[in-house]
Amino acid sequence: MRRVCVVDTGVVTAFGDGLTPLWDGLLAGRSAIAPIGRFDTDRYQSRLAACVPNLVAGPGESLIVPLLERLLAGLGPVPADCKVLTATTKGGIDNLEKLRRGQPCQLETVLPGDLPGRVAARLHLTDAGLNINAACASSTLAVARGAAQIAAGQAEVVLVVGLDLVSEFVLSGFSALQALSVGASRPFDRQRSGLTLGEGGAALLLMSEERACRDGRPVLGTVLGWGSANDANHITAPARDGCGLVDAVERALAKAGLAAEAVAAVSAHGTGTIYNDAMELTAFERIFGGRRLPVNSIKGALGHSLGAAGAIEVVLGLQSLAEQVLPPTVGLEEPEELGRGLVAATSQGFLGDCLLSTNSGFGGVNAALLLGRGATC
Amino acid sequence: MLSAQITGIGWVTAAGCGQGRQRQDFVMAAGALPTLSRADVFDQPDRRFGRMDPFSRLGLAGITFALRDAGLESWQQKRPIGLIAATAYGCLGTDGQYFDTVIPDGGALASPQLFAYTLSNTFLGEAAIRFGLTGSGMVVSAISEPGLTPLGLALENLAWGDEECLVAGIVDLPAPEGVPEVAGGRPGAVFLVLERTRREVAQVYGELSRDGAGRYFLLGAPVANMAELVARCLVASQAI
């Protein structure tokens, strides 16, 4: 199995463009969650979300287009032989809203397969690309697939782009499901009551180690292992015993040839819903036993960016490994019983070379990535 | 060269529903798809099927017929079987229906039932629950007709050792009104069961393989698309 390196990243979140404002904001314990100004929220359970600042679309254009443009603008050179994997749950859903309201719009962005072609065209790549939809684990699975292709020698370079928007479509849906937190979400807190939506995206350029060295690219980190599994339990709720997540993590550990003891920190999904967070803590208890290791969720600061969440969390996971610190879980006041000694409202330092990043979603999907520290060729 | 044994085939097309060992008249015909009821798919009452959106019913039906054809429908314990589907339009029709419940009254009447089906991968979750499938699952889309892409992805999963068995295929309703048409696609669902090694009790249609250049072969002979692949599998099964 060839080593898989991450050689470049781009990220756009509610903290702005690039890693620096994101990292600084998280370490400072700030939240980018604020009242939504994009559409009327009077009839919804929550009026809050973490929206990307100054995101403006042209007439009839989806907001996904300027978001993608800003994301790709943050990337360095992308080799022409690069394969493209995008990940989004709803893509240009704002334009479907316009269509149903009888407003003019560019309709190609509502097609699930529009995004990879758009990325390939923008970067002048020959690969037509593919979009992956696996609910809120979409970009986690895209990173896993890109890594697997490189590890198996089926690709040398893969660009993974995950992004999703805050939309009335999605807010109204989670509101109808009574899954939103009235205030900003509070992952792993005993008083948590639901999720807050967020938006943004991340791009990750994956390369084989040989190619990274040959091209003189910096190795920001590595993808050591990956795994996914289905709960086979419920469409919108997780299995309470965390069976699918445990299975996904065990698959990732097996792929990496590592034991659970090698994991130094965990970037959890941590949506702030009662059942997701309880399921994750149960799963971590099963995986790590009584070991207390740093665990966090960024969704109290950035909201839940759906299909983009996994990719954003990989960018942050690599930074955490580089800095040996896990940002605070914003919104946390009193941890859930099983989370004591794991999650914290302040930054947590750690010593180690391996970070676990997990995501779960509708349809019973669970996905896990094991990330390694960067190194020089 | 990546390869796998094809052990099950199921479909819903404009010509009707079928599975490989029961019908030989597969065709990706133009025309309206059958309106699927529970009785078309399951003998026994199924409290979930009637609540699903048309896209999920279509996808679940295709997967059901393929698993049934492979002798894998019944189960006692959950199984690490994976699911991969390719779609051009996904659940866009359901998305439109759902948002029509949002527009009146500022979203106060938004349907939670419909919202649960506004992810193109929801039907994979339905299949996972119905058949106890704990392998990985995803829906993929590109701007062109998917061809054999989902089968290629399944071959990769099998080669990587992620699963021993996957159900992979294509699923699409007609393009919703106002949405641009993706060239080359025909509405319907076609799913194949692919297994890495030959199960003792399983009958095999043939070996599907893909070379390094991305070309597909059935029993060593080139195959161009899903319709041709299924048709040739059915001919091969008659010969057996």
Chai-1 contact restraints between the chains, C-beta under 6 A:
chainA,res_idxA,chainB,res_idxB,connection_type,confidence,min_distance_angstrom,max_distance_angstrom,comment,restraint_id
A,D42,B,G106,contact,1.0,0.0,6.0,A-B,restraint_1
A,R43,B,G106,contact,1.0,0.0,6.0,A-B,restraint_2
A,R43,B,G107,contact,1.0,0.0,6.0,A-B,restraint_3
A,R43,B,A108,contact,1.0,0.0,6.0,A-B,restraint_4
A,Y44,B,G107,contact,1.0,0.0,6.0,A-B,restraint_5
A,L96,B,D95,contact,1.0,0.0,6.0,A-B,restraint_6
A,E97,B,F99,contact,1.0,0.0,6.0,A-B,restraint_7
A,L99,B,G178,contact,1.0,0.0,6.0,A-B,restraint_8
A,R100,B,G96,contact,1.0,0.0,6.0,A-B,restraint_9
A,R100,B,F99,contact,1.0,0.0,6.0,A-B,restraint_10
A,L107,B,V179,contact,1.0,0.0,6.0,A-B,restraint_11
A,L107,B,P180,contact,1.0,0.0,6.0,A-B,restraint_12
A,E108,B,P180,contact,1.0,0.0,6.0,A-B,restraint_13
A,P112,B,G90,contact,1.0,0.0,6.0,A-B,restraint_14
A,P112,B,S141,contact,1.0,0.0,6.0,A-B,restraint_15
A,G113,B,S141,contact,1.0,0.0,6.0,A-B,restraint_16
A,G113,B,A142,contact,1.0,0.0,6.0,A-B,restraint_17
A,G113,B,I143,contact,1.0,0.0,6.0,A-B,restraint_18
A,G117,B,I143,contact,1.0,0.0,6.0,A-B,restraint_19
A,A128,B,A142,contact,1.0,0.0,6.0,A-B,restraint_20
A,L130,B,V140,contact,1.0,0.0,6.0,A-B,restraint_21
A,L130,B,A142,contact,1.0,0.0,6.0,A-B,restraint_22
A,N131,B,S141,contact,1.0,0.0,6.0,A-B,restraint_23
A,I132,B,M138,contact,1.0,0.0,6.0,A-B,restraint_24
A,I132,B,V140,contact,1.0,0.0,6.0,A-B,restraint_25
A,N133,B,S120,contact,1.0,0.0,6.0,A-B,restraint_26
A,N133,B,N121,contact,1.0,0.0,6.0,A-B,restraint_27
A,N133,B,V139,contact,1.0,0.0,6.0,A-B,restraint_28
A,A134,B,N121,contact,1.0,0.0,6.0,A-B,restraint_29
A,A134,B,M138,contact,1.0,0.0,6.0,A-B,restraint_30
A,A135,B,L119,contact,1.0,0.0,6.0,A-B,restraint_31
A,A135,B,N121,contact,1.0,0.0,6.0,A-B,restraint_32
A,L141,B,M138,contact,1.0,0.0,6.0,A-B,restraint_33
A,A148,B,W160,contact,1.0,0.0,6.0,A-B,restraint_34
A,A152,B,W160,contact,1.0,0.0,6.0,A-B,restraint_35
A,F169,B,F99,contact,1.0,0.0,6.0,A-B,restraint_36
A,S172,B,V102,contact,1.0,0.0,6.0,A-B,restraint_37
A,S172,B,G107,contact,1.0,0.0,6.0,A-B,restraint_38
A,S172,B,A110,contact,1.0,0.0,6.0,A-B,restraint_39
A,G173,B,F115,contact,1.0,0.0,6.0,A-B,restraint_40
A,A176,B,A110,contact,1.0,0.0,6.0,A-B,restraint_41
A,A176,B,P112,contact,1.0,0.0,6.0,A-B,restraint_42
A,A176,B,F115,contact,1.0,0.0,6.0,A-B,restraint_43
A,L177,B,P112,contact,1.0,0.0,6.0,A-B,restraint_44
A,S228,B,S136,contact,1.0,0.0,6.0,A-B,restraint_45
A,A229,B,T134,contact,1.0,0.0,6.0,A-B,restraint_46
A,N230,B,A128,contact,1.0,0.0,6.0,A-B,restraint_47
A,N230,B,T134,contact,1.0,0.0,6.0,A-B,restraint_48
A,N230,B,G137,contact,1.0,0.0,6.0,A-B,restraint_49
A,A232,B,K78,contact,1.0,0.0,6.0,A-B,restraint_50
A,A232,B,A128,contact,1.0,0.0,6.0,A-B,restraint_51
A,A232,B,I129,contact,1.0,0.0,6.0,A-B,restraint_52
A,A232,B,G132,contact,1.0,0.0,6.0,A-B,restraint_53
A,A232,B,L133,contact,1.0,0.0,6.0,A-B,restraint_54
A,A232,B,T134,contact,1.0,0.0,6.0,A-B,restraint_55
A,I235,B,A116,contact,1.0,0.0,6.0,A-B,restraint_56
A,I235,B,G125,contact,1.0,0.0,6.0,A-B,restraint_57
A,T236,B,A116,contact,1.0,0.0,6.0,A-B,restraint_58
A,F362,B,L119,contact,1.0,0.0,6.0,A-B,restraint_59
A,G363,B,N121,contact,1.0,0.0,6.0,A-B,restraint_60
A,G363,B,T122,contact,1.0,0.0,6.0,A-B,restraint_61
A,G363,B,L124,contact,1.0,0.0,6.0,A-B,restraint_62
A,G363,B,G125,contact,1.0,0.0,6.0,A-B,restraint_63
A,G364,B,G125,contact,1.0,0.0,6.0,A-B,restraint_64
A,G364,B,A128,contact,1.0,0.0,6.0,A-B,restraint_65
